[in-house]
Structure formats: structure tokens, C-alpha cells
Amino acid sequence: MDVRAGGAITLLFGLSTERLCHLTPEHLKISDKNAHLVLGRHPVLLPPRLAELIRQLAEQPQLRPQLSRAHPGPQWLFPGMDPGKRISTHGMTQKLNRHGIPVRTARNGALAALAADLPSPILADVTEMHRHTALRWVAYARRDWAEYLAARAEDKSGDVAPAED
């Protein structure tokens, strides 16, 4: 369940593994109709199946040794092997990679898709990247059709023979 939720968050929102590992149940906000994951200052709408996965992760009991119960720490969506500790960034990356989710490729694909649809200030806030980095992603993902349209115009007016039926 944790691999499915972590992989989906990475693939949809381009969240770094570091941020993914720091998510707690408090990042999940559920209302009557929708569920949101709070990333930065902007809550993002979750697809219903992902919202259900994250809700289940948040409700899983996390066993803690007797000594740590006196000083309770945060509950993690992705707990580690040590009671009360989150999974390590390396551990989560390895786990996702083992299950066929190459983290770097998945994150870059998600960031390119988000950059095509979001203004750079929102992209920077949601992904916690520097605003200049967000500007570069938006410029990279910009949908510029000028070259394609010029090539199509050249094909229509030029040397291409029409196909015969």
C-alpha cells in the first residue's frame, strides 16, 4: 500500500522522495466530497482512489516501544523500520525502484506535465523548488507549436504528392 501511494504521489505531483518521506496524516485534508494533500501552501485535489490509499496509511496503527510513548513524536505516512521514525529517503527510493517506479524519471515526467499546466509561482510552491528552477521547468515544458506549424505549411505547399486512393 505504501509503494502504491508513494509512487502515485511521485508520478502525479513530482514530489521529491525527501518530501514524500516527511508526509504526516496532517497533510491529508478530507471533506465530505473531496480529499486534498497539502503541499506547500496549496492543497492539491487527490483522485478518490489515491485519497483512499493515503487515508488507510494515515489510519494504520504505528507500534511504538514503551519508552517512546512517554515522548510521542509525529506519526508518519511512510514509517521506517525504527519505531517512531520515518522511512529514509534512500529506503523509499530503493523501495519504489524495486517495484518498477524509477523515481528520477517519474518525478521529471510529473514536473514537465505540471510545468505545462501551472504558472511558475504555483509550481515552485507545490514542489518546493526555487522560483528560478520553476521558471526553467515552465520554459522547458512550454507548448510552442511554431516549428511544427511551419513544417506542416511547408508540406502542404511543397513537394509532397497527395496520396491516391
DSSP file with accessible surface (Angstrom, degrees, kcal/mol):
  #  RESIDUE AA STRUCTURE BP1 BP2  ACC     N-H-->O    O-->H-N    N-H-->O    O-->H-N    TCO  KAPPA ALPHA  PHI   PSI    X-CA   Y-CA   Z-CA
    1    1 A M     >        0   0   68      0, 0.0     4,-2.4     0, 0.0     5,-0.2   0.000 360.0 360.0 360.0 -39.4    0.0    0.0    0.0
    2    2 A D  H  >  +     0   0   41      1,-0.2     4,-2.9     2,-0.2     5,-0.3   0.876 360.0  50.5 -68.0 -33.4    2.8    2.4    0.8
    3    3 A V  H  > S+     0   0   18      2,-0.2     4,-2.8     1,-0.2     5,-0.3   0.927 111.0  48.5 -68.6 -43.7    4.5    1.8   -2.6
    4    4 A R  H  > S+     0   0  153      2,-0.2     4,-2.2     1,-0.2    -2,-0.2   0.933 116.7  42.2 -62.3 -45.1    1.3    2.4   -4.4
    5    5 A A  H  X S+     0   0    0     -4,-2.4     4,-2.4     2,-0.2     5,-0.2   0.948 117.7  45.5 -68.1 -47.5    0.6    5.6   -2.5
    6    6 A G  H  X S+     0   0    0     -4,-2.9     4,-2.2    -5,-0.2    -2,-0.2   0.912 114.6  48.4 -63.5 -41.2    4.2    6.9   -2.7
    7    7 A G  H  X S+     0   0    1     -4,-2.8     4,-2.8    -5,-0.3     5,-0.2   0.919 111.6  49.5 -65.1 -42.5    4.5    6.0   -6.4
    8    8 A A  H  X S+     0   0   28     -4,-2.2     4,-2.5    -5,-0.3     5,-0.3   0.916 110.6  49.7 -64.6 -41.0    1.2    7.7   -7.2
    9    9 A I  H  X S+     0   0    0     -4,-2.4     4,-2.5     2,-0.2     6,-0.8   0.925 113.8  46.4 -63.8 -42.1    2.2   10.9   -5.4
   10   10 A T  H  X S+     0   0    0     -4,-2.2     4,-1.5    -5,-0.2    -2,-0.2   0.935 115.5  45.4 -65.1 -45.4    5.6   11.0   -7.1
   11   11 A L  H  < S+     0   0   93     -4,-2.8    -2,-0.2    -5,-0.2    -1,-0.2   0.831 121.8  36.6 -69.8 -32.6    4.0   10.3  -10.6
   12   12 A L  H  < S+     0   0   78     -4,-2.5    -2,-0.2    -5,-0.2    -3,-0.2   0.874 132.0  21.3 -87.0 -40.7    1.2   12.8  -10.2
   13   13 A F  H  < S-     0   0   23     -4,-2.5    -3,-0.2    -5,-0.3    -2,-0.2   0.417  90.8-125.8-115.9  -0.7    2.8   15.7   -8.2
   14   14 A G     <  +     0   0    0     -4,-1.5    -4,-0.2    -5,-0.4     2,-0.1   0.775  44.6 174.6  63.0  27.1    6.5   15.3   -8.8
   15   15 A L        -     0   0    1     -6,-0.8    -1,-0.2     1,-0.1   112,-0.1  -0.424  32.2-117.4 -68.8 136.0    7.2   15.3   -5.1
   16   16 A S     >  -     0   0   27    111,-0.2     4,-2.5     1,-0.1     5,-0.2  -0.360  21.2-117.0 -68.1 155.7   10.8   14.6   -4.2
   17   17 A T  H  > S+     0   0   12      1,-0.2     4,-2.5     2,-0.2     5,-0.2   0.877 115.5  59.4 -62.6 -34.1   11.4   11.5   -2.2
   18   18 A E  H  > S+     0   0   87      1,-0.2     4,-0.7     2,-0.2    -1,-0.2   0.942 110.3  40.3 -59.7 -47.9   12.7   13.7    0.7
   19   19 A R  H >4 S+     0   0   33      1,-0.2     3,-0.7     2,-0.2     4,-0.3   0.873 111.8  57.3 -69.1 -38.2    9.3   15.5    0.9
   20   20 A L  H >< S+     0   0    0     -4,-2.5     3,-1.5     1,-0.2    -2,-0.2   0.931 104.6  51.9 -57.4 -43.6    7.4   12.3    0.4
   21   21 A C  H 3< S+     0   0    0     -4,-2.5    57,-0.3     1,-0.3    -1,-0.2   0.703 105.6  56.2 -68.9 -20.0    9.1   10.7    3.4
   22   22 A H  T << S+     0   0   69     -4,-0.7    -1,-0.3    -3,-0.7    -2,-0.2   0.367  78.5 121.2 -93.8   4.3    8.2   13.7    5.6
   23   23 A L    <   -     0   0    4     -3,-1.5    54,-2.5    -4,-0.3    55,-0.6  -0.470  39.9-174.0 -71.7 140.2    4.4   13.5    5.0
   24   24 A T    >   -     0   0   16     52,-0.2     3,-2.1    -2,-0.2     4,-0.3  -0.799  43.3 -97.4-123.5 168.1    2.2   13.0    8.0
   25   25 A P  G >  S+     0   0   22      0, 0.0     3,-1.6     0, 0.0    33,-0.1   0.796 119.0  70.1 -57.8 -24.5   -1.5   12.4    8.4
   26   26 A E  G 3  S+     0   0  120      1,-0.3    12,-0.1    49,-0.2    -3,-0.0   0.717  87.3  65.0 -67.2 -18.6   -1.9   16.1    9.0
   27   27 A H  G <  S+     0   0   59     -3,-2.1    11,-3.1    10,-0.1     2,-0.6   0.651  88.8  81.0 -75.8 -15.3   -1.1   16.7    5.3
   28   28 A L  E <   -A   37   0A  19     -3,-1.6     2,-0.5    -4,-0.3     9,-0.2  -0.833  61.2-173.1 -96.0 123.6   -4.3   14.9    4.3
   29   29 A K  E     -A   36   0A 109      7,-3.1     7,-3.0    -2,-0.6     2,-0.5  -0.971   4.2-169.7-119.2 118.1   -7.5   17.0    4.5
   30   30 A I  E     +A   35   0A  98     -2,-0.5     5,-0.2     5,-0.2     2,-0.2  -0.927   7.9 174.0-113.4 128.7  -10.7   15.2    3.9
   31   31 A S        -     0   0   66      3,-3.2    -2,-0.0    -2,-0.5     0, 0.0  -0.528  51.7 -82.4-114.3-171.3  -14.1   16.9    3.4
   32   32 A D  S    S+     0   0  172     -2,-0.2     3,-0.1     1,-0.2    -2,-0.0   0.881 124.7  15.9 -61.2 -39.5  -17.5   15.5    2.5
   33   33 A K  S    S+     0   0  188      1,-0.1     2,-0.3     0, 0.0    -1,-0.2   0.743 125.0  31.8-107.7 -30.8  -16.8   15.4   -1.2
   34   34 A N        -     0   0   79     17,-0.0    -3,-3.2    13,-0.0     2,-0.4  -0.860  54.4-144.7-132.6 162.7  -13.0   15.7   -1.7
   35   35 A A  E     -A   30   0A  10     11,-0.5    11,-2.8    -2,-0.3     2,-0.4  -0.984  19.4-168.2-126.2 139.1   -9.6   14.9   -0.3
   36   36 A H  E     -AB  29  45A  53     -7,-3.0    -7,-3.1    -2,-0.4     2,-0.5  -0.946  16.6-144.4-126.2 149.0   -6.6   17.2   -0.6
   37   37 A L  E     -AB  28  44A   0      7,-2.4     7,-2.8    -2,-0.4     2,-0.8  -0.967  24.4-133.4-109.6 122.8   -3.0   16.7    0.1
   38   38 A V  E     + B   0  43A  39    -11,-3.1     2,-0.5    -2,-0.5     3,-0.1  -0.714  31.1 171.7 -84.0 113.3   -1.4   19.9    1.5
   39   39 A L  E >   - B   0  42A   0      3,-1.6     3,-1.4    -2,-0.8     2,-0.2  -0.980  65.5 -37.1-121.4 114.8    1.9   20.6   -0.3
   40   40 A G  T 3  S-     0   0   29     -2,-0.5    86,-0.1     1,-0.2    85,-0.1  -0.493 120.0 -34.0  67.6-137.4    3.3   23.9    0.5
   41   41 A R  T 3  S+     0   0  196     -2,-0.2    -1,-0.2     1,-0.1    85,-0.1   0.531 126.0  80.4 -91.3  -7.8    0.5   26.5    0.9
   42   42 A H  E <   -B   39   0A  63     -3,-1.4    -3,-1.6    80,-0.1     2,-0.3  -0.886  69.4-146.0-109.6 117.6   -1.6   24.9   -1.8
   43   43 A P  E     -B   38   0A  72      0, 0.0     2,-0.4     0, 0.0    -5,-0.3  -0.598  20.0-147.7 -74.0 135.3   -3.8   21.9   -1.1
   44   44 A V  E     -B   37   0A  26     -7,-2.8    -7,-2.4    -2,-0.3     2,-0.2  -0.900  17.2-112.9-108.6 138.2   -4.0   19.7   -4.2
   45   45 A L  E     -B   36   0A  97     -2,-0.4    -9,-0.2    -9,-0.2   -11,-0.0  -0.460  31.1-145.4 -69.0 132.8   -7.0   17.6   -5.1
   46   46 A L        -     0   0    7    -11,-2.8   -11,-0.5    -2,-0.2    -1,-0.1  -0.801  18.6-111.7-100.3 140.3   -6.4   13.9   -4.8
   47   47 A P     >  -     0   0   57      0, 0.0     4,-2.8     0, 0.0     3,-0.3  -0.407  38.1-111.4 -61.3 146.2   -8.1   11.3   -7.1
   48   48 A P  H  > S+     0   0  114      0, 0.0     4,-2.2     0, 0.0     5,-0.2   0.866 115.0  49.9 -53.7 -41.3  -10.5    9.3   -5.0
   49   49 A R  H  > S+     0   0  208      2,-0.2     4,-1.9     1,-0.2     5,-0.1   0.900 113.3  45.9 -68.0 -38.0   -8.5    6.0   -5.1
   50   50 A L  H  > S+     0   0   10     -3,-0.3     4,-2.7     2,-0.2     5,-0.2   0.906 110.4  54.3 -68.9 -39.8   -5.3    7.7   -4.1
   51   51 A A  H  X S+     0   0   12     -4,-2.8     4,-2.6     1,-0.2    -2,-0.2   0.917 108.4  49.5 -58.8 -41.1   -7.2    9.6   -1.3
   52   52 A E  H  X S+     0   0   75     -4,-2.2     4,-2.4    -5,-0.2    -1,-0.2   0.914 110.1  50.5 -66.0 -41.4   -8.4    6.2    0.0
   53   53 A L  H  X S+     0   0   15     -4,-1.9     4,-2.2     2,-0.2    -2,-0.2   0.936 112.9  45.5 -59.9 -47.2   -4.9    4.8    0.0
   54   54 A I  H  X S+     0   0    0     -4,-2.7     4,-2.6     2,-0.2    -2,-0.2   0.895 110.4  54.2 -67.0 -37.4   -3.5    7.7    1.9
   55   55 A R  H  X S+     0   0   68     -4,-2.6     4,-1.8    -5,-0.2    -1,-0.2   0.934 108.9  49.0 -60.8 -42.6   -6.4    7.6    4.3
   56   56 A Q  H  X S+     0   0   75     -4,-2.4     4,-0.8     1,-0.2    -2,-0.2   0.906 110.9  50.0 -63.9 -40.5   -5.6    4.0    5.0
   57   57 A L  H >< S+     0   0    3     -4,-2.2     3,-0.7     1,-0.2    -1,-0.2   0.912 110.1  51.0 -61.4 -42.2   -1.9    4.8    5.5
   58   58 A A  H 3< S+     0   0   17     -4,-2.6    -1,-0.2     1,-0.2    -2,-0.2   0.825 111.6  47.6 -65.9 -30.5   -2.9    7.5    7.9
   59   59 A E  H 3< S+     0   0  125     -4,-1.8    -1,-0.2    -5,-0.2    -2,-0.2   0.541  83.2 113.1 -90.4  -7.2   -5.1    5.2   10.0
   60   60 A Q  S << S-     0   0   78     -4,-0.8     2,-0.1    -3,-0.7    -3,-0.0  -0.446  74.2-116.3 -65.2 132.9   -2.6    2.4   10.2
   61   61 A P        -     0   0  115      0, 0.0     2,-0.6     0, 0.0    -1,-0.1  -0.463  23.0-149.0 -69.2 139.3   -1.5    1.9   13.8
   62   62 A Q        -     0   0   41     -2,-0.1     2,-0.2    -3,-0.0    -2,-0.0  -0.956  13.9-135.4-112.7 113.5    2.2    2.5   14.3
   63   63 A L        -     0   0  148     -2,-0.6    21,-0.3     1,-0.0     0, 0.0  -0.457  24.4-172.1 -70.1 135.3    3.6    0.4   17.1
   64   64 A R        -     0   0   43     -2,-0.2     5,-0.1    19,-0.1    18,-0.0  -0.983  25.4-110.9-128.7 141.5    5.9    2.3   19.4
   65   65 A P    >>  -     0   0   65      0, 0.0     4,-1.0     0, 0.0     3,-0.6  -0.273  37.2-104.5 -66.9 159.2    8.1    0.9   22.2
   66   66 A Q  H >> S+     0   0  137      1,-0.2     3,-0.7     2,-0.2     4,-0.6   0.864 117.4  55.9 -52.8 -41.7    7.2    1.7   25.7
   67   67 A L  H >4 S+     0   0  158      1,-0.2     3,-0.7     2,-0.2     4,-0.5   0.874 105.6  50.3 -64.4 -36.4    9.9    4.3   26.2
   68   68 A S  H <4 S+     0   0   31     -3,-0.6     3,-0.4     1,-0.2    -1,-0.2   0.691  94.9  72.3 -79.1 -14.6    8.8    6.4   23.2
   69   69 A R  H << S+     0   0  137     -4,-1.0    -1,-0.2    -3,-0.7    -2,-0.2   0.812  91.1  59.0 -68.5 -26.9    5.2    6.6   24.3
   70   70 A A  S << S+     0   0   73     -3,-0.7    -1,-0.2    -4,-0.6    -2,-0.2   0.813 118.1  31.0 -70.0 -28.6    6.2    9.0   27.1
   71   71 A H  S    S-     0   0  159     -4,-0.5    -1,-0.3    -3,-0.4    -2,-0.1  -0.674  89.2-162.3-127.2  74.8    7.5   11.4   24.4
   72   72 A P        -     0   0   99      0, 0.0    -3,-0.1     0, 0.0     3,-0.1  -0.331   5.1-163.8 -65.9 139.2    5.3   10.8   21.4
   73   73 A G        -     0   0   37      1,-0.2    12,-0.1    -5,-0.1    11,-0.1  -0.383  37.4 -57.8-105.1-170.6    6.7   12.1   18.1
   74   74 A P        -     0   0   64      0, 0.0     2,-0.4     0, 0.0    -1,-0.2  -0.309  48.1-122.4 -69.4 153.9    4.9   12.7   14.8
   75   75 A Q        -     0   0   68     -3,-0.1     2,-0.4     4,-0.0   -49,-0.2  -0.822  29.4-146.6 -92.9 136.8    3.1    9.9   13.0
   76   76 A W        -     0   0   34     -2,-0.4   -52,-0.2   -52,-0.2   -54,-0.1  -0.827  18.5-144.3-106.7 145.5    4.4    9.3    9.5
   77   77 A L  S    S+     0   0    1    -54,-2.5   -53,-0.1    -2,-0.4    -1,-0.1   0.833 107.3  35.8 -68.9 -31.5    2.5    8.2    6.5
   78   78 A F  S    S-     0   0    2    -55,-0.6     9,-2.8   -57,-0.3    -1,-0.3  -0.748  88.7-167.7-122.8  80.5    5.6    6.3    5.5
   79   79 A P  B     -C   86   0B  49      0, 0.0     7,-0.3     0, 0.0     2,-0.1  -0.315  10.9-134.3 -70.6 154.6    7.1    5.0    8.7
   80   80 A G        -     0   0   24      5,-3.5     7,-0.2     2,-0.4     4,-0.2  -0.176  32.0 -89.7 -93.9-169.4   10.6    3.5    8.9
   81   81 A M  S    S+     0   0  185      5,-0.2     6,-0.1     2,-0.1     5,-0.1   0.831 108.5  74.7 -73.6 -33.4   11.9    0.4   10.5
   82   82 A D  S >  S-     0   0  108      4,-0.2     3,-2.2     1,-0.1    -2,-0.4  -0.700  99.1-105.9 -81.6 129.1   12.7    2.1   13.7
   83   83 A P  T 3  S+     0   0   70      0, 0.0   -19,-0.1     0, 0.0     3,-0.1  -0.247 103.4  13.8 -56.0 133.9    9.6    2.8   15.7
   84   84 A G  T 3  S+     0   0   22    -21,-0.3     2,-0.3     1,-0.3   -20,-0.1   0.388 106.2 106.2  83.9  -5.7    8.6    6.5   15.6
   85   85 A K    <   -     0   0  131     -3,-2.2    -5,-3.5    -5,-0.1    -1,-0.3  -0.810  68.2-120.6-108.2 151.4   11.0    7.3   12.7
   86   86 A R  B     -C   79   0B  67     -2,-0.3    -4,-0.2    -7,-0.3    -5,-0.2  -0.386  40.5 -88.8 -79.5 162.9   10.1    8.0    9.1
   87   87 A I        -     0   0   17     -9,-2.8    -7,-0.1   -66,-0.2    -1,-0.1  -0.419  51.0-107.3 -66.6 147.0   11.4    5.9    6.3
   88   88 A S     >  -     0   0   62      1,-0.1     4,-2.6    -2,-0.1     5,-0.2  -0.398  19.7-118.7 -74.3 155.8   14.7    7.2    5.0
   89   89 A T  H  > S+     0   0   39      1,-0.2     4,-2.6     2,-0.2     5,-0.2   0.931 117.5  48.2 -58.5 -45.2   14.9    8.9    1.6
   90   90 A H  H  > S+     0   0  128      1,-0.2     4,-2.7     2,-0.2     5,-0.2   0.915 110.3  51.9 -62.6 -43.2   17.2    6.2    0.4
   91   91 A G  H  > S+     0   0   23      1,-0.2     4,-2.3     2,-0.2    -2,-0.2   0.911 111.8  45.7 -61.5 -42.2   15.0    3.5    1.7
   92   92 A M  H  X S+     0   0    0     -4,-2.6     4,-2.7     2,-0.2     5,-0.2   0.917 112.3  51.0 -68.3 -41.8   11.9    4.9   -0.1
   93   93 A T  H  X S+     0   0   31     -4,-2.6     4,-2.7    -5,-0.2    10,-0.3   0.938 112.4  46.6 -60.1 -45.8   13.8    5.4   -3.3
   94   94 A Q  H  X S+     0   0   79     -4,-2.7     4,-2.6     1,-0.2    -1,-0.2   0.908 111.8  51.2 -62.7 -41.4   15.0    1.8   -3.3
   95   95 A K  H  X S+     0   0   48     -4,-2.3     4,-1.1    -5,-0.2    -2,-0.2   0.932 112.9  44.5 -63.5 -46.3   11.5    0.5   -2.5
   96   96 A L  H  <>S+     0   0    0     -4,-2.7     5,-2.6     1,-0.2     3,-0.5   0.928 113.8  50.1 -65.5 -43.4    9.9    2.5   -5.3
   97   97 A N  H ><5S+     0   0   67     -4,-2.7     3,-1.8    -5,-0.2    -2,-0.2   0.905 106.7  55.5 -60.6 -41.3   12.7    1.5   -7.8
   98   98 A R  H 3<5S+     0   0  170     -4,-2.6    -1,-0.2     1,-0.3    -2,-0.2   0.798 107.2  51.1 -61.5 -28.7   12.3   -2.2   -6.8
   99   99 A H  T 3<5S-     0   0  118     -4,-1.1    -1,-0.3    -3,-0.5    -2,-0.2   0.149 128.2 -94.8 -98.6  19.1    8.6   -2.0   -7.7
  100  100 A G  T < 5S+     0   0   62     -3,-1.8    -3,-0.2     1,-0.2    -2,-0.1   0.697  88.7 121.3  83.4  18.8    9.3   -0.5  -11.1
  101  101 A I      < -     0   0   28     -5,-2.6     2,-0.8    -6,-0.1    -1,-0.2  -0.849  49.8-156.0-115.3  91.9    8.9    3.2  -10.3
  102  102 A P     >  -     0   0   66      0, 0.0     4,-2.9     0, 0.0     5,-0.3  -0.581  10.3-152.5 -69.5 110.0   12.2    4.9  -11.3
  103  103 A V  H  > S+     0   0   13     -2,-0.8     4,-2.9   -10,-0.3     5,-0.3   0.891  86.7  47.4 -58.2 -47.8   12.0    7.9   -9.0
  104  104 A R  H  > S+     0   0  197      1,-0.2     4,-2.5     2,-0.2    -1,-0.2   0.947 116.7  43.3 -62.7 -46.7   14.0   10.4  -11.0
  105  105 A T  H  > S+     0   0   99      2,-0.2     4,-2.3     1,-0.2    -1,-0.2   0.921 115.6  49.2 -64.3 -44.2   12.3    9.6  -14.3
  106  106 A A  H  X S+     0   0   10     -4,-2.9     4,-2.2     2,-0.2    -2,-0.2   0.928 113.2  46.5 -62.5 -44.3    8.8    9.6  -12.6
  107  107 A R  H  X S+     0   0   61     -4,-2.9     4,-2.8    -5,-0.3     5,-0.2   0.928 111.8  50.2 -66.6 -44.1    9.5   12.9  -10.9
  108  108 A N  H  X S+     0   0   69     -4,-2.5     4,-2.3    -5,-0.3    -1,-0.2   0.905 111.0  49.7 -62.6 -39.9   10.9   14.6  -14.1
  109  109 A G  H  X S+     0   0   43     -4,-2.3     4,-2.1    -5,-0.2    -1,-0.2   0.917 112.3  47.4 -63.6 -42.4    7.8   13.4  -16.1
  110  110 A A  H  X S+     0   0    7     -4,-2.2     4,-2.8     2,-0.2     5,-0.2   0.917 111.4  50.6 -65.9 -41.6    5.5   14.7  -13.5
  111  111 A L  H  X S+     0   0    1     -4,-2.8     4,-2.8     1,-0.2    -2,-0.2   0.904 109.4  50.9 -64.7 -38.8    7.3   18.1  -13.2
  112  112 A A  H  X S+     0   0   26     -4,-2.3     4,-1.3    -5,-0.2    -1,-0.2   0.923 112.6  46.5 -64.0 -42.5    7.2   18.5  -17.0
  113  113 A A  H  X S+     0   0   56     -4,-2.1     4,-0.7     2,-0.2     3,-0.2   0.925 114.9  46.2 -66.1 -43.5    3.5   17.8  -17.1
  114  114 A L  H >X S+     0   0   30     -4,-2.8     4,-2.3     1,-0.2     3,-1.0   0.904 109.0  55.4 -65.0 -40.7    2.8   20.2  -14.1
  115  115 A A  H 3< S+     0   0    4     -4,-2.8    -1,-0.2     1,-0.3    -2,-0.2   0.798 103.2  56.3 -64.5 -27.2    5.0   22.9  -15.7
  116  116 A A  H 3< S+     0   0   33     -4,-1.3    -1,-0.3    -3,-0.2    -2,-0.2   0.745 120.0  30.0 -73.6 -21.6    2.9   22.8  -18.8
  117  117 A D  H << S+     0   0  113     -3,-1.0    -2,-0.2    -4,-0.7    -1,-0.2   0.598 111.2  64.3-113.6 -17.8   -0.2   23.5  -16.8
  118  118 A L  S  < S-     0   0   52     -4,-2.3     2,-0.1    -5,-0.1    -1,-0.0  -0.870  79.5-112.5-113.9 146.6    0.8   25.6  -13.8
  119  119 A P    >>  -     0   0   77      0, 0.0     4,-2.4     0, 0.0     3,-0.5  -0.407  38.8-109.9 -67.0 151.3    2.2   29.1  -13.5
  120  120 A S  H 3> S+     0   0   23      1,-0.2     4,-2.8     2,-0.2     5,-0.2   0.843 114.6  56.5 -58.2 -37.1    5.8   29.0  -12.2
  121  121 A P  H 3> S+     0   0   87      0, 0.0     4,-1.9     0, 0.0    -1,-0.2   0.917 111.6  43.6 -62.9 -37.5    5.0   30.6   -8.7
  122  122 A I  H <> S+     0   0   54     -3,-0.5     4,-2.9     2,-0.2     5,-0.3   0.928 113.2  51.4 -70.5 -42.9    2.4   27.8   -8.0
  123  123 A L  H  X S+     0   0    0     -4,-2.4     4,-2.3     1,-0.2     6,-0.4   0.929 110.3  49.9 -58.3 -43.5    4.8   25.1   -9.4
  124  124 A A  H  X>S+     0   0   12     -4,-2.8     4,-1.1    -5,-0.2     5,-1.0   0.911 113.7  45.2 -63.1 -41.4    7.6   26.4   -7.1
  125  125 A D  H  <5S+     0   0   27     -4,-1.9    -2,-0.2    -5,-0.2     3,-0.2   0.939 114.6  45.8 -70.2 -45.6    5.3   26.4   -4.1
  126  126 A V  H  <5S+     0   0    7     -4,-2.9    -2,-0.2     1,-0.2    -1,-0.2   0.905 124.4  33.0 -65.7 -40.6    3.8   23.0   -4.6
  127  127 A T  H  <5S-     0   0    4     -4,-2.3  -111,-0.2    -5,-0.3    -1,-0.2   0.514 101.9-129.3 -94.3  -5.4    7.1   21.3   -5.4
  128  128 A E  T  <5 +     0   0  125     -4,-1.1     2,-0.3     1,-0.2    -3,-0.2   0.842  58.5 143.7  57.1  36.6    9.2   23.5   -3.0
  129  129 A M      < -     0   0   27     -5,-1.0    -1,-0.2    -6,-0.4    -2,-0.1  -0.686  61.0 -87.5 -97.3 160.9   11.7   24.2   -5.8
  130  130 A H     >  -     0   0  106     -2,-0.3     4,-2.4     1,-0.1     3,-0.3  -0.332  37.0-118.1 -64.1 147.7   13.4   27.6   -6.2
  131  131 A R  H  > S+     0   0  160      1,-0.2     4,-2.2     2,-0.2    -1,-0.1   0.849 114.9  53.5 -61.5 -32.0   11.4   30.1   -8.3
  132  132 A H  H  > S+     0   0   90      2,-0.2     4,-2.0     1,-0.2    -1,-0.2   0.890 108.1  50.1 -69.1 -36.9   14.1   30.2  -10.9
  133  133 A T  H  > S+     0   0   41     -3,-0.3     4,-2.3     2,-0.2    -2,-0.2   0.917 109.5  51.3 -65.4 -41.3   14.1   26.5  -11.2
  134  134 A A  H  X S+     0   0    0     -4,-2.4     4,-2.6     1,-0.2    -2,-0.2   0.906 107.4  53.4 -62.8 -39.3   10.3   26.6  -11.7
  135  135 A L  H  X S+     0   0   89     -4,-2.2     4,-2.5     1,-0.2    -1,-0.2   0.907 108.6  49.7 -61.5 -40.9   10.7   29.2  -14.4
  136  136 A R  H  X S+     0   0  162     -4,-2.0     4,-2.6     2,-0.2    -1,-0.2   0.904 110.2  50.1 -65.4 -40.1   13.2   26.9  -16.2
  137  137 A W  H  X S+     0   0   50     -4,-2.3     4,-2.5     2,-0.2    -2,-0.2   0.922 111.3  48.7 -63.3 -42.9   10.7   24.0  -16.0
  138  138 A V  H  X S+     0   0   40     -4,-2.6     4,-0.8     2,-0.2    -2,-0.2   0.921 112.9  47.7 -64.1 -41.1    7.9   26.1  -17.3
  139  139 A A  H >< S+     0   0   47     -4,-2.5     3,-0.5     1,-0.2    -2,-0.2   0.911 112.5  50.1 -65.1 -39.4   10.1   27.3  -20.2
  140  140 A Y  H 3< S+     0   0  174     -4,-2.6    -2,-0.2     1,-0.2    -1,-0.2   0.903 116.0  41.1 -63.6 -41.6   11.2   23.8  -20.9
  141  141 A A  H 3< S+     0   0   19     -4,-2.5    -1,-0.2    -5,-0.2    -2,-0.2   0.474  83.7 132.9 -89.5  -0.4    7.6   22.5  -21.0
  142  142 A R    <<  -     0   0  170     -4,-0.8     2,-1.2    -3,-0.5   -26,-0.1  -0.200  60.2-126.7 -55.1 137.8    6.2   25.4  -22.9
  143  143 A R        +     0   0  157    -27,-0.2     2,-0.7     2,-0.0    -1,-0.1  -0.732  37.6 170.8 -91.0  96.1    4.0   24.3  -25.7
  144  144 A D        +     0   0  116     -2,-1.2     4,-0.3     1,-0.1     3,-0.2  -0.926  10.5 173.6-111.2 111.4    5.4   26.1  -28.7
  145  145 A W     >  +     0   0  151     -2,-0.7     4,-2.8     1,-0.2     5,-0.3   0.335  49.4 103.5 -98.6   4.9    3.9   24.8  -31.9
  146  146 A A  H  > S+     0   0   58      1,-0.2     4,-2.4     2,-0.2     5,-0.2   0.925  82.5  46.0 -58.6 -46.6    5.5   27.4  -34.3
  147  147 A E  H  > S+     0   0  169     -3,-0.2     4,-2.2     1,-0.2    -1,-0.2   0.925 114.4  48.3 -64.7 -41.6    8.1   24.9  -35.7
  148  148 A Y  H  > S+     0   0  125     -4,-0.3     4,-2.4     2,-0.2    -2,-0.2   0.934 111.9  48.9 -63.4 -45.8    5.5   22.2  -36.2
  149  149 A L  H  X S+     0   0  108     -4,-2.8     4,-2.5     1,-0.2    -2,-0.2   0.893 110.3  51.4 -63.5 -39.0    3.1   24.6  -37.9
  150  150 A A  H  X S+     0   0   61     -4,-2.4     4,-2.2    -5,-0.3    -1,-0.2   0.917 110.3  49.0 -63.8 -41.9    5.8   25.9  -40.2
  151  151 A A  H  X S+     0   0   49     -4,-2.2     4,-2.2     2,-0.2    -2,-0.2   0.910 111.7  49.3 -65.0 -40.1    6.7   22.3  -41.2
  152  152 A R  H  X S+     0   0  109     -4,-2.4     4,-2.2     2,-0.2    -2,-0.2   0.911 110.2  50.4 -64.5 -41.7    3.1   21.5  -41.9
  153  153 A A  H  X S+     0   0   59     -4,-2.5     4,-1.8     1,-0.2    -2,-0.2   0.902 110.4  50.1 -63.4 -39.9    2.7   24.6  -44.0
  154  154 A E  H  X S+     0   0  138     -4,-2.2     4,-1.6     1,-0.2    -1,-0.2   0.910 109.7  51.2 -64.6 -41.0    5.8   23.6  -46.0
  155  155 A D  H  <>S+     0   0   78     -4,-2.2     5,-0.6     1,-0.2    -2,-0.2   0.907 111.0  48.1 -62.0 -42.0    4.4   20.1  -46.5
  156  156 A K  H  <5S+     0   0  160     -4,-2.2    -1,-0.2     1,-0.2    -2,-0.2   0.845 121.1  34.6 -70.8 -33.0    1.1   21.4  -47.8
  157  157 A S  H  <5S+     0   0  103     -4,-1.8    -1,-0.2    -5,-0.2    -2,-0.2   0.597 117.0  55.7 -97.0  -9.7    2.6   23.9  -50.2
  158  158 A G  T  <5S-     0   0   37     -4,-1.6    -3,-0.1    -5,-0.2    -4,-0.0   0.313 105.0 -38.9-104.6-135.3    5.7   21.9  -51.3
  159  159 A D  T   5S+     0   0  172     -5,-0.1     2,-0.5     2,-0.1    -4,-0.1   0.343  83.7 115.8 -84.3   3.1    6.9   18.7  -52.7
  160  160 A V      < -     0   0   92     -5,-0.6     3,-0.0     1,-0.0     0, 0.0  -0.626  57.6-141.2 -83.7 124.2    4.7   16.2  -51.1
  161  161 A A        -     0   0   81     -2,-0.5     3,-0.1     1,-0.1    -2,-0.1  -0.616  25.9-107.0 -80.8 140.6    2.4   14.4  -53.6
  162  162 A P        -     0   0  117      0, 0.0     2,-0.2     0, 0.0    -1,-0.1  -0.370  37.2-107.0 -66.4 146.6   -1.1   13.7  -52.5
  163  163 A A        -     0   0   98      1,-0.1     2,-0.3    -2,-0.0    -3,-0.0  -0.478  31.8-135.3 -73.2 140.7   -1.9   10.1  -51.6
  164  164 A E              0   0  185     -2,-0.2    -1,-0.1    -3,-0.1    -3,-0.0  -0.779 360.0 360.0-100.9 146.9   -4.0    8.2  -54.1
  165  165 A D              0   0  213     -2,-0.3    -1,-0.1     0, 0.0     0, 0.0  -0.405 360.0 360.0 -85.1 360.0   -6.9    6.1  -53.1
